[in-house]
Amino acid sequence: MISERLAFAERLAIQAGELGLEYFRKLDTLTITQKGHQDLVSEADRNVETLIRKELANSYPDDSILGEEHGIEEGTSGYTWITDPIDGTANFVTGIPQWCVIIACVHQGQVIVGVIHDPVAKETFTAAAGQGAFLNGKQIKVSTSDSLSNGSVGVGFNGRTAVTDAVNVIGALVSKGGVFFRNASGGLMLAYTAAGRLIGYAESHMNAWDCLAGMLLIKEAGGVVMEQDVNNSLYHGARVVVGAPGVFGDIREIAESSFAPLEAAE
């Protein structure tokens, strides 16, 4: 059952990525609006999500669907699909080729399937609970780094929590000999952590559609993920701290000392 859902999600993410690429190749004709501070949405986001929802409804009509652009459609099966049609819209609309399609599936409070597809690079990161993590069919593992001075840590920024959160993390990380990385796509940075390209990632708040697939990838690739109440995160998002085993403790310490208290942030 899980394998079938993973295969379906992978095919759908690639199909959605092709539609996204069509829009990406004709950016001069794209209609773009602003949802909030540093928060853009385009007709590509909406139409790619519509495609994903249509295919999900056809294949799994009893499942719930939660997407960034069109909200929640409640189902009866106990399964919930979560999707960000284009993660990295700010990159997408300015022609920066760092964006991805994200699809995850949750059942009984557990993320069972996660897919992050980068159409430009033709990279598809996939994971199913208990079955490992893969990039284009080849198994991936997190970094073996045991020091912040050996590798880069992704740092997320959002317009929903204290602006000092990301600044504090960067300052603490650099002061401990580390290097920070940011490409404006939290999904891709989580996928890069799973693949060992980054040694970890921290963000004070991510929406479910941005982070659940990536956290599963990292777990299945042997990384450490700060535990979350998945059902709660579907509606309220989550604080995300992840890393390779050798550096997770250091990254968590930096996050705890840098982020505003959860009560104040959410």
LUMRO-538799 format. One record per residue: residue number from 0; residue in one letter; x, y, z of N, C-alpha, C in turn. Coordinates in pm, whole numbers, padded with zeros to 5 digits. Each point is the difference from the previous one (the first is absolute). Layout:
<rs>
[r NUM, 'a', [X, Y, Z], [X, Y, Z], [X, Y, Z]]
...
</rs>
This chain:
<rs>
[r 0, 'm', [00083, -00121, 00000], [-00083, 00121, 00000], [00087, 00126, 00000]]
[r 1, 'i', [00098, 00005, 00093], [00087, 00118, 00005], [00081, 00013, -00129]]
[r 2, 's', [00050, -00114, -00050], [00080, 00002, -00123], [-00082, 00051, -00118]]
[r 3, 'e', [-00127, -00039, -00005], [-00087, 00047, -00108], [-00020, 00151, 00009]]
[r 4, 'r', [-00022, 00049, 00122], [-00019, 00144, 00018], [00128, 00078, -00032]]
[r 5, 'l', [00114, -00056, 00035], [00126, 00065, -00032], [00020, 00009, -00151]]
[r 6, 'a', [-00023, -00110, -00070], [00016, -00001, -00146], [-00094, 00101, -00065]]
[r 7, 'f', [-00123, 00006, 00051], [-00097, 00095, -00054], [00046, 00143, 00025]]
[r 8, 'a', [00045, 00029, 00122], [00043, 00135, 00034], [00121, 00042, -00084]]
[r 9, 'e', [00090, -00093, -00025], [00118, 00031, -00082], [-00043, 00036, -00142]]
[r 10, 'r', [-00087, -00082, -00058], [-00047, 00029, -00136], [-00073, 00134, -00006]]
[r 11, 'l', [-00080, 00026, 00101], [-00079, 00124, 00001], [00090, 00122, 00017]]
[r 12, 'a', [00101, -00010, 00087], [00091, 00112, 00020], [00075, 00034, -00129]]
[r 13, 'i', [00040, -00103, -00073], [00070, 00022, -00127], [-00095, 00063, -00102]]
[r 14, 'q', [-00124, -00049, -00005], [-00099, 00057, -00090], [-00027, 00147, 00034]]
[r 15, 'a', [-00015, 00028, 00129], [-00024, 00138, 00043], [00121, 00088, -00030]]
[r 16, 'g', [00120, -00057, 00015], [00121, 00075, -00030], [00009, 00038, -00146]]
[r 17, 'e', [-00049, -00086, -00088], [00001, 00033, -00143], [-00090, 00119, -00029]]
[r 18, 'l', [-00117, 00003, 00066], [-00088, 00116, -00017], [00065, 00125, 00056]]
[r 19, 'g', [00064, -00012, 00116], [00070, 00114, 00056], [00109, 00052, -00091]]
[r 20, 'l', [00071, -00092, -00065], [00105, 00041, -00093], [-00054, 00077, -00119]]
[r 21, 'e', [-00119, -00037, -00045], [-00061, 00074, -00112], [-00019, 00146, 00037]]
[r 22, 'y', [-00047, 00024, 00122], [-00015, 00138, 00045], [00135, 00067, 00022]]
[r 23, 'f', [00095, -00076, 00052], [00132, 00056, 00030], [00069, 00048, -00128]]
[r 24, 'r', [-00029, -00065, -00109], [00062, 00036, -00129], [-00065, 00121, -00065]]
[r 25, 'k', [-00112, 00045, 00054], [-00068, 00118, -00056], [-00038, 00096, 00113]]
[r 26, 'l', [00099, 00033, 00082], [-00024, 00085, 00116], [-00054, 00137, -00036]]
[r 27, 'd', [00034, 00048, -00118], [-00044, 00134, -00038], [-00152, 00009, -00016]]
[r 28, 't', [-00068, -00112, -00009], [-00146, 00002, -00014], [-00071, -00038, 00129]]
[r 29, 'l', [00076, -00022, 00108], [-00057, -00053, 00123], [-00069, 00109, 00082]]
[r 30, 't', [-00117, -00033, 00056], [-00070, 00090, 00091], [00044, -00031, 00143]]
[r 31, 'i', [00052, 00102, 00069], [00055, -00018, 00134], [-00069, 00096, 00096]]
[r 32, 't', [-00036, -00050, 00118], [-00058, 00085, 00103], [00075, -00023, 00131]]
[r 33, 'q', [-00020, 00093, 00094], [00069, -00008, 00129], [-00100, -00035, 00109]]
[r 34, 'k', [00028, -00109, 00073], [-00087, -00042, 00110], [00035, 00070, 00129]]
[r 35, 'g', [00126, 00033, 00016], [00047, 00062, 00124], [00145, 00040, -00018]]
[r 36, 'h', [00064, 00038, 00111], [00140, 00042, -00006], [00087, -00112, -00054]]
[r 37, 'q', [00071, 00027, -00109], [00089, -00099, -00062], [-00074, -00131, -00030]]
[r 38, 'd', [-00127, 00009, -00033], [-00082, -00120, -00023], [-00077, 00019, -00129]]
[r 39, 'l', [00050, -00061, -00106], [-00059, 00018, -00132], [-00074, -00126, -00043]]
[r 40, 'v', [-00097, 00019, -00089], [-00069, -00113, -00060], [-00024, 00033, -00146]]
[r 41, 's', [00008, -00100, -00085], [-00021, 00021, -00143], [-00110, -00094, -00049]]
[r 42, 'e', [-00045, 00027, -00122], [-00099, -00090, -00060], [00059, -00140, -00015]]
[r 43, 'a', [00133, -00009, -00010], [00064, -00131, -00009], [-00023, -00080, 00127]]
[r 44, 'd', [00018, 00065, 00117], [-00025, -00068, 00127], [-00141, -00056, 00003]]
[r 45, 'r', [-00096, 00084, -00033], [-00141, -00041, 00011], [-00033, -00111, -00099]]
[r 46, 'n', [00048, 00014, -00122], [-00036, -00099, -00103], [00072, -00133, 00020]]
[r 47, 'v', [00123, 00004, 00050], [00071, -00125, 00029], [-00070, -00071, 00116]]
[r 48, 'e', [-00042, 00076, 00101], [-00072, -00065, 00110], [-00133, -00057, -00047]]
[r 49, 't', [-00067, 00070, -00090], [-00127, -00052, -00054], [00021, -00133, -00070]]
[r 50, 'l', [00109, -00011, -00076], [00035, -00126, -00066], [00021, -00111, 00103]]
[r 51, 'i', [00078, 00031, 00104], [00030, -00100, 00103], [-00129, -00045, 00068]]
[r 52, 'r', [-00085, 00094, 00036], [-00125, -00033, 00067], [-00090, -00086, -00089]]
[r 53, 'k', [-00005, 00032, -00126], [-00084, -00077, -00093], [00046, -00145, -00007]]
[r 54, 'e', [00131, -00020, -00014], [00054, -00136, -00011], [-00018, -00077, 00131]]
[r 55, 'l', [00019, 00069, 00113], [-00021, -00065, 00128], [-00147, -00040, 00018]]
[r 56, 'a', [-00089, 00089, -00037], [-00143, -00029, 00015], [-00042, -00117, -00089]]
[r 57, 'n', [00061, -00010, -00116], [-00033, -00111, -00091], [00049, -00134, 00055]]
[r 58, 's', [00120, 00000, 00055], [00061, -00126, 00045], [-00032, -00036, 00143]]
[r 59, 'y', [-00019, 00100, 00085], [-00027, -00024, 00143], [-00116, 00091, 00043]]
[r 60, 'p', [-00119, -00026, -00049], [-00113, 00091, 00022], [-00042, 00016, 00145]]
[r 61, 'd', [00036, -00096, 00086], [-00043, 00008, 00140], [00104, 00065, 00091]]
[r 62, 'd', [00114, 00037, -00057], [00107, 00060, 00080], [-00021, 00151, 00016]]
[r 63, 's', [00053, 00054, 00109], [00003, 00145, 00019], [00116, 00058, -00080]]
[r 64, 'i', [-00014, 00126, -00038], [00106, 00070, -00073], [00021, 00137, 00062]]
[r 65, 'l', [00124, 00030, 00038], [00037, 00130, 00054], [00106, 00061, -00090]]
[r 66, 'g', [-00028, 00116, -00056], [00096, 00066, -00087], [00019, 00145, 00039]]
[r 67, 'e', [00115, 00056, -00037], [00029, 00138, 00040], [-00099, 00099, -00059]]
[r 68, 'e', [-00038, -00021, -00125], [-00079, 00102, -00068], [-00151, -00016, 00015]]
[r 69, 'h', [-00049, -00122, 00022], [-00144, -00022, 00000], [-00053, -00062, 00129]]
[r 70, 'g', [00083, -00005, 00105], [-00048, -00043, 00130], [-00027, -00149, 00011]]
[r 71, 'i', [-00095, -00035, 00089], [-00026, -00140, 00034], [-00131, -00047, -00062]]
[r 72, 'e', [00004, -00121, -00054], [-00121, -00071, -00042], [-00005, -00127, 00084]]
[r 73, 'e', [-00098, -00010, 00086], [-00008, -00112, 00092], [-00045, -00129, -00069]]
[r 74, 'g', [00063, -00111, 00038], [-00038, -00131, -00050], [-00042, -00090, 00115]]
[r 75, 't', [-00019, -00127, -00030], [-00050, -00094, 00100], [00092, -00120, 00023]]
[r 76, 's', [00108, -00011, -00076], [00083, -00121, 00004], [00100, -00002, 00114]]
[r 77, 'g', [00030, 00116, 00058], [00104, 00008, 00101], [00136, 00037, -00058]]
[r 78, 'y', [00009, 00009, -00132], [00122, 00044, -00066], [-00013, 00147, -00040]]
[r 79, 't', [00109, 00074, 00014], [00001, 00140, -00041], [00122, 00025, -00087]]
[r 80, 'w', [-00024, 00055, -00118], [00108, 00041, -00090], [00028, 00148, 00025]]
[r 81, 'i', [00128, 00035, 00002], [00040, 00139, 00021], [00091, 00041, -00115]]
[r 82, 't', [-00027, 00117, -00059], [00081, 00039, -00115], [00031, 00149, -00003]]
[r 83, 'd', [00121, 00029, -00040], [00040, 00135, -00038], [00032, -00009, -00149]]
[r 84, 'p', [-00084, 00059, -00085], [00019, -00017, -00145], [00130, 00059, -00051]]
[r 85, 'i', [00039, 00115, 00057], [00128, 00061, -00035], [00059, 00058, 00128]]
[r 86, 'd', [00096, -00070, 00058], [00070, 00051, 00117], [00121, 00077, -00049]]
[r 87, 'g', [00005, 00128, 00036], [00104, 00087, -00054], [-00057, 00092, -00106]]
[r 88, 't', [-00123, 00048, 00023], [-00065, 00085, -00100], [00079, 00128, -00027]]
[r 89, 'a', [00062, 00057, 00105], [00079, 00122, -00021], [00113, -00025, -00099]]
[r 90, 'n', [00059, -00120, 00005], [00101, -00037, -00100], [-00066, -00018, -00136]]
[r 91, 'f', [-00107, -00075, -00001], [-00070, -00035, -00124], [-00034, 00125, -00081]]
[r 92, 'v', [-00061, 00099, 00064], [-00051, 00116, -00075], [00111, 00095, -00042]]
[r 93, 't', [00121, -00017, 00054], [00111, 00085, -00041], [00101, -00075, -00086]]
[r 94, 'g', [-00035, -00122, -00039], [00084, -00075, -00092], [00115, -00075, 00063]]
[r 95, 'i', [00000, -00012, 00133], [00105, -00076, 00068], [-00041, -00147, 00002]]
[r 96, 'p', [00080, -00090, -00054], [-00040, -00141, -00015], [00016, -00083, 00126]]
[r 97, 'q', [-00054, 00050, 00111], [00004, -00072, 00127], [-00141, -00003, 00058]]
[r 98, 'w', [-00078, -00095, -00044], [-00137, -00017, 00048], [-00038, -00146, -00018]]
[r 99, 'c', [-00106, -00042, 00066], [-00033, -00142, -00006], [-00149, -00022, 00023]]
[r 100, 'v', [-00043, -00121, -00033], [-00135, -00047, 00029], [00010, -00094, 00119]]
[r 101, 'i', [-00087, 00017, 00100], [00004, -00083, 00119], [-00134, -00072, 00019]]
[r 102, 'i', [00006, -00130, 00022], [-00120, -00079, 00031], [00033, -00094, 00115]]
[r 103, 'a', [-00086, -00001, 00100], [00015, -00092, 00113], [-00134, -00064, 00030]]
[r 104, 'c', [00003, -00113, 00069], [-00123, -00067, 00043], [00012, -00038, 00147]]
[r 105, 'v', [-00104, 00031, 00076], [-00004, -00027, 00144], [-00112, -00098, 00031]]
[r 106, 'h', [00030, -00095, 00091], [-00102, -00096, 00045], [00018, -00025, 00148]]
[r 107, 'q', [-00105, 00021, 00076], [00001, -00024, 00145], [00117, 00070, 00069]]
[r 108, 'g', [00018, 00126, -00035], [00103, 00081, 00065], [00142, -00029, -00042]]
[r 109, 'q', [00018, -00076, -00105], [00134, -00033, -00049], [00012, 00038, -00147]]
[r 110, 'v', [00113, 00062, -00034], [00026, 00027, -00142], [00050, -00130, -00061]]
[r 111, 'i', [-00073, -00050, -00099], [00035, -00130, -00058], [00064, 00011, -00137]]
[r 112, 'v', [-00020, 00114, -00068], [00056, 00020, -00134], [00046, 00144, -00012]]
[r 113, 'g', [00116, 00020, -00061], [00049, 00135, -00027], [00073, 00005, -00132]]
[r 114, 'v', [-00035, 00098, -00083], [00065, 00019, -00130], [00032, 00148, -00017]]
[r 115, 'i', [00123, 00030, -00036], [00041, 00136, -00036], [00065, -00008, -00137]]
[r 116, 'h', [-00062, 00067, -00097], [00047, -00009, -00139], [00048, 00135, -00048]]
[r 117, 'd', [00123, 00004, -00048], [00061, 00120, -00058], [-00002, -00017, -00152]]
[r 118, 'p', [-00096, 00064, -00069], [-00013, -00021, -00145], [00118, 00053, -00080]]
[r 119, 'v', [00061, 00109, 00045], [00110, 00060, -00076], [00122, -00091, 00003]]
[r 120, 'a', [00034, -00049, 00118], [00116, -00088, 00014], [-00031, -00146, -00033]]
[r 121, 'k', [-00130, -00028, -00022], [-00045, -00138, -00025], [00041, -00092, 00114]]
[r 122, 'e', [-00023, 00047, 00123], [00029, -00080, 00118], [-00129, -00026, 00077]]
[r 123, 't', [-00023, -00126, 00031], [-00119, -00040, 00074], [00042, -00075, 00127]]
[r 124, 'f', [-00027, 00063, 00115], [00032, -00057, 00129], [-00124, -00071, 00052]]
[r 125, 't', [00012, -00125, 00039], [-00117, -00077, 00043], [00029, -00077, 00128]]
[r 126, 'a', [-00104, -00019, 00081], [00013, -00081, 00121], [-00136, -00055, 00038]]
[r 127, 'a', [00001, -00120, 00054], [-00118, -00059, 00063], [00043, -00049, 00137]]
[r 128, 'a', [-00089, 00006, 00097], [00033, -00036, 00137], [00056, -00141, 00008]]
[r 129, 'g', [00120, -00012, 00055], [00063, -00129, 00018], [00067, -00057, -00122]]
[r 130, 'q', [00006, 00076, -00109], [00052, -00054, -00126], [00120, 00075, -00054]]
[r 131, 'g', [00056, 00095, 00076], [00117, 00072, -00046], [-00036, 00121, -00084]]
[r 132, 'a', [00103, 00078, -00034], [-00016, 00121, -00081], [00083, -00013, -00126]]
[r 133, 'f', [-00052, 00058, -00108], [00063, -00019, -00131], [00000, 00128, -00081]]
[r 134, 'l', [00098, 00012, -00088], [00009, 00108, -00097], [00011, -00063, -00138]]
[r 135, 'n', [-00103, 00020, -00080], [-00006, -00062, -00134], [00027, -00150, 00008]]
[r 136, 'g', [-00056, -00063, 00103], [00010, -00145, 00014], [00122, -00052, 00071]]
[r 137, 'k', [00095, 00088, 00031], [00122, -00042, 00069], [-00009, 00041, 00147]]
[r 138, 'q', [00029, -00094, 00091], [-00014, 00029, 00142], [00094, 00111, 00044]]
[r 139, 'i', [-00049, 00086, 00088], [00079, 00111, 00051], [00012, -00009, 00152]]
[r 140, 'k', [00105, 00063, 00051], [00025, 00004, 00144], [00040, 00142, 00039]]
[r 141, 'v', [-00028, 00036, 00125], [00040, 00131, 00048], [00152, 00006, 00014]]
[r 142, 's', [00049, 00121, 00023], [00144, 00023, 00014], [00059, -00076, 00119]]
[r 143, 't', [00126, -00034, -00013], [00073, -00062, 00112], [00074, 00103, 00084]]
[r 144, 's', [-00023, 00128, -00029], [00070, 00106, 00073], [-00026, -00010, 00151]]
[r 145, 'd', [00104, 00028, 00078], [-00016, 00001, 00145], [00038, 00136, 00058]]
[r 146, 's', [00005, 00102, -00088], [00037, 00133, 00045], [-00069, 00107, -00084]]
[r 147, 'l', [-00044, 00106, 00064], [-00062, 00111, -00074], [00098, 00065, -00097]]
[r 148, 's', [00127, -00018, 00025], [00101, 00059, -00089], [00024, -00086, -00124]]
[r 149, 'n', [-00072, -00111, -00009], [00014, -00088, -00116], [-00136, -00015, -00068]]
[r 150, 'g', [-00032, 00097, -00086], [-00127, -00003, -00071], [-00082, 00125, 00026]]
[r 151, 's', [-00109, 00015, -00075], [-00087, 00117, 00011], [-00135, -00038, 00058]]
[r 152, 'v', [-00058, 00095, 00075], [-00131, -00021, 00061], [-00101, 00092, -00069]]
[r 153, 'g', [-00109, -00056, -00048], [-00105, 00081, -00059], [-00074, 00077, 00109]]
[r 154, 'v', [-00029, 00125, -00029], [-00073, 00085, 00094], [-00123, 00055, -00070]]
[r 155, 'g', [-00117, -00026, 00057], [-00124, 00046, -00060], [-00043, 00134, 00055]]
[r 156, 'f', [-00078, 00071, -00080], [-00055, 00129, 00040], [-00146, 00003, -00040]]
[r 157, 'n', [-00084, 00054, 00087], [-00141, 00011, -00034], [-00054, 00131, 00054]]
[r 158, 'g', [-00114, 00041, -00049], [-00059, 00126, 00043], [-00099, -00015, 00112]]
[r 159, 'r', [-00001, -00117, 00066], [-00102, -00027, 00101], [00053, 00007, 00143]]
[r 160, 't', [00131, -00010, 00016], [00058, -00001, 00135], [00098, 00116, 00015]]
[r 161, 'a', [00059, 00013, 00117], [00088, 00112, 00029], [00111, 00012, -00104]]
[r 162, 'v', [00020, 00120, -00052], [00100, 00019, -00105], [00140, -00029, 00051]]
[r 163, 't', [00017, 00005, 00131], [00133, -00026, 00056], [00035, -00148, 00002]]
[r 164, 'd', [-00099, -00088, -00020], [00027, -00143, 00010], [00112, -00044, -00094]]
[r 165, 'a', [-00015, 00029, -00129], [00100, -00043, -00098], [00133, 00073, 00023]]
[r 166, 'v', [-00007, 00129, 00033], [00122, 00078, 00025], [00079, -00059, 00117]]
[r 167, 'n', [-00073, -00035, 00105], [00066, -00058, 00118], [00067, -00134, -00032]]
[r 168, 'v', [-00070, -00083, -00078], [00057, -00130, -00037], [00128, 00019, -00080]]
[r 169, 'i', [-00005, 00091, -00098], [00119, 00023, -00083], [00116, 00049, 00085]]
[r 170, 'g', [-00027, 00093, 00090], [00106, 00052, 00086], [00060, -00108, 00087]]
[r 171, 'a', [-00084, -00081, 00061], [00049, -00106, 00088], [00077, -00105, -00079]]
[r 172, 'l', [-00052, -00033, -00118], [00065, -00101, -00084], [00139, 00045, -00043]]
[r 173, 'v', [00010, 00122, -00049], [00129, 00052, -00046], [00098, 00011, 00116]]
[r 174, 's', [-00050, 00040, 00117], [00090, 00015, 00115], [00057, -00133, 00046]]
[r 175, 'k', [-00069, -00110, -00037], [00048, -00134, 00036], [00077, -00066, -00115]]
[r 176, 'g', [00038, 00080, -00098], [00081, -00052, -00110], [-00079, -00059, -00113]]
[r 177, 'g', [-00130, 00018, 00001], [-00083, -00056, -00105], [-00022, 00094, -00116]]
[r 178, 'v', [-00066, -00052, -00102], [-00036, 00078, -00119], [-00148, -00021, -00026]]
[r 179, 'f', [-00070, 00109, -00035], [-00143, -00014, -00027], [-00028, 00000, -00151]]
[r 180, 'f', [-00111, -00062, -00035], [-00041, -00012, -00140], [-00148, 00031, -00008]]
[r 181, 'r', [-00039, 00074, -00103], [-00142, 00027, -00022], [-00024, 00016, -00149]]
[r 182, 'n', [-00103, -00069, -00052], [-00034, 00016, -00141], [-00147, 00036, -00020]]
[r 183, 'a', [-00069, 00035, 00109], [-00141, 00044, -00005], [-00098, -00110, -00035]]
[r 184, 's', [00042, -00125, 00012], [-00092, -00114, -00012], [00028, -00094, 00115]]
[r 185, 'g', [-00085, 00007, 00103], [00020, -00086, 00116], [-00008, -00147, -00038]]
[r 186, 'g', [-00088, -00033, -00094], [-00013, -00139, -00043], [00129, -00053, -00058]]
[r 187, 'l', [00063, 00079, -00087], [00126, -00045, -00061], [00110, -00010, 00105]]
[r 188, 'm', [00004, 00093, 00094], [00105, -00007, 00101], [-00016, -00122, 00089]]
[r 189, 'l', [-00124, -00038, 00029], [-00021, -00124, 00075], [00043, -00121, -00083]]
[r 190, 'a', [-00033, 00001, -00130], [00043, -00110, -00088], [00152, -00007, -00008]]
[r 191, 'y', [00064, 00116, -00005], [00146, 00003, -00005], [00061, -00055, 00130]]
[r 192, 't', [-00068, 00023, 00111], [00047, -00057, 00126], [-00009, -00152, -00004]]
[r 193, 'a', [-00111, -00051, -00052], [-00016, -00145, -00012], [00108, -00061, -00088]]
[r 194, 'a', [00040, 00074, -00101], [00100, -00052, -00096], [00143, 00024, 00045]]
[r 195, 'g', [00020, 00064, 00117], [00135, 00023, 00049], [00066, 00123, -00057]]
[r 196, 'r', [-00072, 00080, -00077], [00058, 00123, -00056], [00010, 00109, 00105]]
[r 197, 'l', [-00099, 00005, 00088], [00004, 00086, 00118], [00007, -00091, 00123]]
[r 198, 'i', [00058, 00052, 00107], [00011, -00083, 00120], [-00121, 00016, 00092]]
[r 199, 'g', [-00084, 00100, -00029], [-00119, 00020, 00082], [-00079, 00119, -00048]]
[r 200, 'y', [-00111, 00024, 00069], [-00089, 00110, -00037], [-00078, 00043, 00123]]
[r 201, 'a', [-00025, 00130, 00010], [-00080, 00053, 00111], [-00087, 00114, -00047]]
[r 202, 'e', [-00127, -00003, 00042], [-00093, 00110, -00028], [-00102, 00006, 00113]]
[r 203, 's', [-00029, 00120, 00044], [-00086, 00015, 00118], [-00145, -00040, -00027]]
[r 204, 'h', [-00044, 00007, -00124], [-00136, -00045, -00032], [-00010, -00033, -00149]]
[r 205, 'm', [-00051, -00121, -00028], [-00028, -00039, -00138], [-00142, -00055, -00005]]
[r 206, 'n', [-00067, 00024, -00111], [-00131, -00059, -00021], [00016, -00148, -00035]]
[r 207, 'a', [-00106, -00077, 00026], [00006, -00144, -00021], [00040, -00035, -00143]]
[r 208, 'w', [-00054, 00074, -00096], [00027, -00034, -00140], [00145, 00027, -00039]]
[r 209, 'd', [00071, 00079, 00080], [00140, 00026, -00028], [00094, -00101, 00064]]
[r 210, 'c', [-00040, -00057, 00115], [00100, -00073, 00079], [-00024, -00149, 00021]]
[r 211, 'l', [-00124, -00049, -00007], [-00024, -00139, 00038], [00071, -00100, -00091]]
[r 212, 'a', [-00002, 00024, -00131], [00069, -00091, -00091], [00150, -00001, 00027]]
[r 213, 'g', [00057, 00119, 00019], [00144, 00009, 00023], [00043, -00064, 00130]]
[r 214, 'm', [-00080, 00015, 00105], [00036, -00063, 00128], [-00002, -00152, -00011]]
[r 215, 'l', [-00096, -00054, -00076], [00000, -00145, -00022], [00124, -00043, -00077]]
[r 216, 'l', [00036, 00075, -00103], [00120, -00031, -00077], [00123, -00007, 00092]]
[r 217, 'i', [00011, 00098, 00089], [00117, 00005, 00088], [00001, -00117, 00097]]
[r 218, 'k', [-00115, -00031, 00058], [-00008, -00116, 00089], [00043, -00127, -00072]]
[r 219, 'e', [-00053, -00019, -00120], [00028, -00122, -00075], [00142, -00004, -00053]]
[r 220, 'a', [00065, 00116, -00006], [00139, 00006, -00043], [00097, -00009, 00117]]
[r 221, 'g', [-00054, -00026, 00120], [00086, -00018, 00117], [00024, 00124, 00082]]
[r 222, 'g', [-00073, 00108, -00029], [00018, 00123, 00075], [-00087, 00005, 00124]]
[r 223, 'v', [00017, 00108, 00075], [-00075, 00021, 00124], [-00095, 00117, -00021]]
[r 224, 'v', [-00124, -00018, 00040], [-00104, 00101, -00019], [-00063, 00032, 00135]]
[r 225, 'm', [-00008, 00127, 00035], [-00069, 00038, 00121], [-00146, -00043, -00011]]
[r 226, 'e', [-00046, -00077, 00097], [-00132, -00062, -00009], [-00112, 00103, -00007]]
[r 227, 'q', [-00104, -00035, -00076], [-00114, 00088, -00019], [-00129, -00077, 00023]]
[r 228, 'd', [-00103, 00073, 00038], [-00136, -00054, -00003], [-00051, 00023, -00141]]
[r 229, 'v', [00005, -00104, -00082], [-00029, 00017, -00142], [-00142, 00051, -00022]]
[r 230, 'n', [-00097, -00054, 00072], [-00139, 00044, -00019], [-00015, 00148, 00033]]
[r 231, 'n', [00068, 00045, 00104], [-00005, 00142, 00036], [00068, 00085, -00107]]
[r 232, 's', [00110, -00051, -00054], [00075, 00078, -00099], [-00078, 00019, -00130]]
[r 233, 'l', [-00094, -00090, -00029], [-00080, 00016, -00121], [-00071, 00134, -00003]]
[r 234, 'y', [-00042, 00045, 00117], [-00079, 00123, 00006], [00075, 00119, 00058]]
[r 235, 'h', [00108, -00028, 00073], [00071, 00108, 00067], [00147, 00011, -00038]]
[r 236, 'g', [00049, -00090, -00085], [00139, 00003, -00036], [00089, -00054, 00111]]
[r 237, 'a', [00131, 00013, -00018], [00093, -00060, 00096], [00132, 00074, 00002]]
[r 238, 'r', [00068, -00009, 00113], [00138, 00043, 00012], [00085, -00113, -00053]]
[r 239, 'v', [00093, 00029, -00088], [00075, -00106, -00067], [00150, 00012, 00032]]
[r 240, 'v', [00051, -00104, 00063], [00144, -00011, 00027], [00040, -00142, -00035]]
[r 241, 'v', [00090, -00013, -00096], [00042, -00132, -00048], [00149, 00001, -00025]]
[r 242, 'g', [00059, -00119, -00003], [00141, -00004, -00030], [00057, -00140, -00005]]
[r 243, 'a', [00123, -00007, -00047], [00074, -00126, 00006], [00025, -00033, 00147]]
[r 244, 'p', [00009, -00129, 00034], [00016, -00038, 00141], [00117, 00068, 00070]]
[r 245, 'g', [00108, 00022, -00073], [00120, 00057, 00062], [-00010, 00147, 00034]]
[r 246, 'v', [-00100, 00070, -00055], [-00010, 00145, 00024], [-00138, 00043, 00048]]
[r 247, 'f', [-00095, -00092, 00006], [-00136, 00039, 00037], [-00005, 00068, 00136]]
[r 248, 'g', [00073, -00052, 00097], [-00001, 00059, 00133], [00044, 00145, -00001]]
[r 249, 'd', [00103, 00030, -00079], [00050, 00137, -00010], [-00104, 00090, -00067]]
[r 250, 'i', [-00064, -00051, -00105], [-00100, 00080, -00071], [-00121, 00025, 00090]]
[r 251, 'r', [-00042, -00100, 00072], [-00113, 00016, 00092], [00033, 00103, 00108]]
[r 252, 'e', [00121, -00005, 00052], [00041, 00096, 00103], [-00004, 00142, -00054]]
[r 253, 'i', [00048, 00017, -00124], [-00003, 00132, -00062], [-00145, 00047, -00018]]
[r 254, 'a', [-00085, -00090, -00049], [-00140, 00036, -00022], [-00069, 00039, 00130]]
[r 255, 'e', [00022, -00078, 00104], [-00066, 00026, 00128], [00043, 00134, 00060]]
[r 256, 's', [00125, 00038, -00024], [00049, 00125, 00056], [-00030, 00120, -00090]]
[r 257, 's', [-00038, -00027, -00125], [-00019, 00108, -00098], [-00145, 00033, -00027]]
[r 258, 'f', [-00089, -00100, 00001], [-00140, 00023, -00034], [-00077, 00058, 00117]]
[r 259, 'a', [-00096, 00084, -00030], [-00093, 00047, 00103], [-00077, -00119, 00053]]
[r 260, 'p', [-00047, 00005, 00124], [-00075, -00112, 00056], [-00118, -00038, -00090]]
[r 261, 'l', [-00029, -00129, -00005], [-00107, -00048, -00089], [-00132, 00071, 00025]]
[r 262, 'e', [-00033, 00027, 00126], [-00127, 00065, 00030], [-00007, 00138, -00065]]
[r 263, 'a', [00114, 00070, -00002], [00002, 00133, -00058], [00005, -00005, -00150]]
[r 264, 'a', [00061, -00109, -00054], [00019, -00008, -00145], [-00127, -00041, -00071]]
[r 265, 'e', [-00089, -00077, 00066], [-00116, -00055, -00068], [-00129, 00062, 00041]]
</rs>
